[in-house]
């Protein structure tokens, strides 16, 4: 049994899963720790595609951490973490989001504003002088592709492209752009996914000035296909509002080919959401041209609007 669990946020995406796997490998082989990568949910379709492509098993899913210490990746907020996070010691963090974290003891905390945690970890492997196995390099390359939308997202930094190129070479990916399109499109096949799957497949909860705001994101190649299911999506969002005590639920539907998004908003604070983006919500919906990044283009303006 492991002494230390490594995991990312709930509703895990490709960066979360790949970074947990890579961090556990790094801790075990560079620092002689006994750690295990786990997940706080099943892999989504995109991540499942990458795992299958590189012949890797998905980390086991946990509901609660059962080790005294844990290591967080791709998040640092308690609301996005394991349910019993207050009962364990966080030994370290690798993240690229805003910092909302307190600790009574020193810890290994690395947070860099890069496009992906996988980019950070690529640097950590280099610093440790540790080779990255080909299949793990493939997962890290997939994570960069996913989080930066194949280097087209505004979250992309000058460090992401060379890291992706190097990881792709290690993984034996001859054309990472061609592979990247396959990966991203694998995550946009929504036909077999329930409304619950769609709203929670890539969702995070934020505390904004005392309001509990749930923000989900769906990537697609046709926004109209998603909104054809609007009634069932709204019903699922309303159910979660009641069951989990959210004040507002925002679903961001992103066209990965056009790099635009549409919002669907349910619950309170619709005036604040409209003000955040300078739009008028029509029955809870609005278009956001050029918006693709929740971290950089959605959460910051919402934070400012809720605190105004």
Phi, psi and omega in degrees: 000141181289153175268343186216128176261140178243126181206159176258199185283168174296162186050061189296143173251188185294320179296321179299309183293311182297320182291323177296316180297316182290321180295317178299318179297317180297312181297320183288321189262338178258333186237008175056037175264164179249085185242161178224133174281128177229176182224154178260029179168166180287149178296144177283179186297321179297312180296320178299322177300314181294316180300316179294318182300322183256015172054051179238145176277146177290145175299151178292150182266134178240156173258326178223150176281133182243022172241153183293334180236150178223162177233126183262140172231148174061019173188159173215005180265134183300326183294342181258359189256189181298150188299326182258034182302329181289345184262359181236166178262126176276113183275338181188164181216134165241119185208167176220024178250176176300152185264122175223071192215139175229146179213142178274354183226156176298150178206168177278103185234110178239116180227117181232141181280059179259171185291338185205148172296330179300325177295318176300314183293327175303316177294324179294321176296318179298316181296323180280350182067032184251127177291146178260122177303150185303315183292325178289323175298322177297321178293320179293321175298319178298323180295318178295316178302315183295310185287334180256005185050054178060045175069016181257349181285150176294350176280350181295136180241167179299343181274343185286318183296311179295327176295317178298315181299317181292318180293319178299320178296316179298325184276352182079023177274111185288323182227097185289339176290317178295315177297320182299319178295320176299315181298310183295321179292329177299328180278354182258003177280098188260358189298326184264004184261137179286166176301321177299318177300318184292317183283336183252355185299326176215076185232146177224153179253135181233141172264111182243101178052046177086358179255136180267110187245124178261127181235112176255156178223136178237125175267139183209169171252001179208102182300323182297328178298321179290314184286349172295340179255025187304316183300314181287329176294314179297321179298317179295321179294318178297320179299317180291325176304314182287316186287323187251001175074025176286146174274325183217139175237123180242124175252122179258115181256113190249127174274110186287344179274321182265348182059045175231163178221157169239145177258146167231120187241131178232141177103201183281176172066026180295331177294322179290322178297315179298317180294325182301323185250001180063039181234169172251124178280128176251107186052041176083007183238145175206154178262141179233087180299136176079001181263123178226340188255117175297317185295316188260331187246350182248305184294315181301312178294327176295317178302314180296319182291321181288334180268353182292000000 
